[in-house]
C-alpha cells in the first residue's frame, strides 16, 4: 500500500497519559459510510492493567447481528489510524496504523511513529510493530500478538460495549419526551463490532501530560 486518500470517518478524544478513561462514539454514520469497513463506531483510550501502558481501541462496522458477525471481515484496503497529538496543537505527532492482511487473516500494526504525511492523507510508516491473527467469532480465547517493543494487539469481533437509548434520544429531539429514562433501553444491545485493540508502552508516546487522540479510516488509492 503506497498511499491512502480521503478521510471517510473520524472521532476524537483527549486523555491524560498517566491514567483515566475517555471514549467517543459515532454510531450510524452517513449513508456513504454506514455498513462499510470504514465506518467507525467508538474510540476508547485508557490506562492498561500494566500502569506503564495505554490501550487504544477502535471499533468499526457496528450494528452487526449475531447471524452476520462470523462472516464480517476487515478490509485490506482500509487503513485504521490512531492519531496522537502530544503537544496540544491538534496535529498528529505520532500515528499507530492498523492494516489488515487478508492473505494471513491478521492485523498488522505500524508505529507509534512520526508520520511523513498528515491530515487526510497517510502512508504506511516503517515496519510492522506487532501483529495478531484475527480472532474468530465465538472463539474460546482471544488471539493476542506481542511485538518486540512490548506493543500488544487484538483484532476481531466483540459485543458492542457502547450504551445509548437512540429511540429516547430521538423523542427528546422531537419534543415528545422530557429526558432519558433511568434505566434506559440500549439500542445497541445484542449487536457486535469489529474491534482493534492496541496496548502501547507509554515510553513510546513521547508524552507526559495530556494527549489528544482521534481515529480515522482511510481508503487506499
Secondary structure, DSSP 8 states (H G I E B T S, - for coil): ---EEEEEEEEEEEEETTB-EEEEE--S--TTTTTSTT-EEEEEEEE-SSTTEEEEEEEEEEEE-HHHHTT----TTEEEEEEEESSSSSS-SEEEEEEEETTTTEEEEEEEE--SS-TT-B---SSEEEEEE-B-TT-SS---EE-TTS-EEEEEEEE------HHHHHHHHHTS-SS--SS---TTTT-EEEEEEEEEEGGGS--SSEEEEEEEEEEE-
